[in-house]
Amino acid sequence: MSARIFSPAKTAMQSGKAKTGLWVLEFDPEIPRKIDPLMGYTTSADMKSQVRLTFESREEAIAYAERNGIPFRVEEPHKPKRRQVSYADNFRYDRKTPWTH
């Protein structure tokens, strides 16, 4: 019963940074998932896979895991690489590919 502590990244459908500052503790699956033969759903008998605890800081999540004797690993968040893109570059005359509609 080990756990993973991480800070979730924003989804592809998000433009803002909502829910990205929190830290999450999730349990690793103990039993592999299987496909239900009748309906085709993916099911699991592991109840801990449904538990997802959120914390305000990394230290709170680590303290909770240590206090309850849960072995854990911490995954550091990846910082996004920002590219400076200028709108005027769309209309440059020396573009490598022509810009058309």
C-alpha positions as CSV (number, residue, x, y, z in Angstrom):
1,M,0.0,0.0,0.0
2,S,2.3,2.8,-1.2
3,A,1.2,6.2,-2.2
4,R,2.2,8.9,-4.6
5,I,2.3,12.6,-3.7
6,F,2.2,15.1,-6.5
7,S,1.0,18.5,-7.6
8,P,-1.3,18.1,-10.6
9,A,-0.6,20.0,-13.8
10,K,-3.3,22.0,-15.6
11,T,-5.3,20.0,-18.1
12,A,-5.3,20.7,-21.8
13,M,-8.8,22.1,-21.5
14,Q,-7.7,24.7,-18.9
15,S,-6.4,28.1,-19.7
16,G,-6.0,29.2,-16.1
17,K,-4.2,27.6,-13.2
18,A,-7.1,26.5,-11.1
19,K,-6.5,23.5,-8.8
20,T,-2.8,23.4,-9.7
21,G,-1.4,24.7,-6.4
22,L,-2.7,21.8,-4.4
23,W,-0.9,18.6,-3.6
24,V,-2.6,15.2,-4.0
25,L,-2.0,11.9,-2.2
26,E,-3.1,8.9,-4.3
27,F,-2.6,5.2,-3.5
28,D,-0.9,3.0,-6.0
29,P,-3.1,0.1,-7.3
30,E,-2.6,-3.2,-5.5
31,I,-4.8,-5.2,-7.9
32,P,-4.6,-4.8,-11.6
33,R,-7.6,-3.6,-13.4
34,K,-9.6,-5.9,-15.7
35,I,-12.1,-5.5,-18.4
36,D,-15.7,-6.6,-17.7
37,P,-16.6,-9.2,-20.4
38,L,-20.3,-8.2,-20.7
39,M,-20.1,-4.4,-20.8
40,G,-16.5,-3.8,-21.6
41,Y,-16.0,-1.4,-18.7
42,T,-12.6,-1.3,-16.9
43,T,-13.2,-2.4,-13.3
44,S,-11.1,-2.9,-10.2
45,A,-11.7,-4.5,-6.8
46,D,-9.1,-2.2,-5.2
47,M,-11.1,0.3,-3.1
48,K,-8.0,2.5,-2.3
49,S,-7.8,3.5,-6.0
50,Q,-10.9,5.7,-5.3
51,V,-9.2,7.6,-2.5
52,R,-7.7,10.9,-3.5
53,L,-6.6,13.3,-0.7
54,T,-5.8,16.9,-1.4
55,F,-3.5,19.1,0.8
56,E,-2.5,22.8,0.7
57,S,1.2,22.1,0.7
58,R,3.7,19.3,0.0
59,E,4.8,19.2,3.7
60,E,1.2,18.6,4.9
61,A,0.9,15.6,2.5
62,I,4.2,14.2,3.6
63,A,3.3,14.7,7.3
64,Y,-0.1,12.9,6.8
65,A,1.7,9.9,5.1
66,E,4.3,9.7,7.8
67,R,1.7,10.0,10.6
68,N,-0.4,7.2,9.2
69,G,2.6,4.9,8.3
70,I,2.0,5.1,4.6
71,P,5.1,4.5,2.4
72,F,5.2,7.2,-0.2
73,R,7.1,8.8,-3.0
74,V,7.1,12.5,-4.0
75,E,6.9,13.5,-7.6
76,E,8.1,17.1,-8.1
77,P,6.0,19.2,-10.5
78,H,7.4,20.1,-13.9
79,K,7.6,23.8,-14.7
80,P,6.2,24.6,-18.1
81,K,8.5,26.1,-20.7
82,R,7.1,29.4,-21.9
83,R,7.9,30.6,-25.4
84,Q,7.6,34.2,-26.2
85,V,5.5,34.4,-29.3
86,S,4.8,37.7,-31.1
87,Y,1.6,38.2,-33.0
88,A,3.5,40.3,-35.5
89,D,5.6,37.3,-36.5
90,N,2.5,35.9,-38.3
91,F,2.8,38.7,-40.9
92,R,6.6,38.8,-41.4
93,Y,7.7,38.9,-45.0
94,D,10.6,36.5,-44.5
95,R,8.5,33.6,-43.0
96,K,9.7,30.1,-43.9
97,T,6.2,29.1,-44.9
98,P,3.6,31.5,-46.4
99,W,0.7,32.5,-44.2
100,T,-2.7,32.1,-45.8
101,H,-6.2,31.4,-44.8
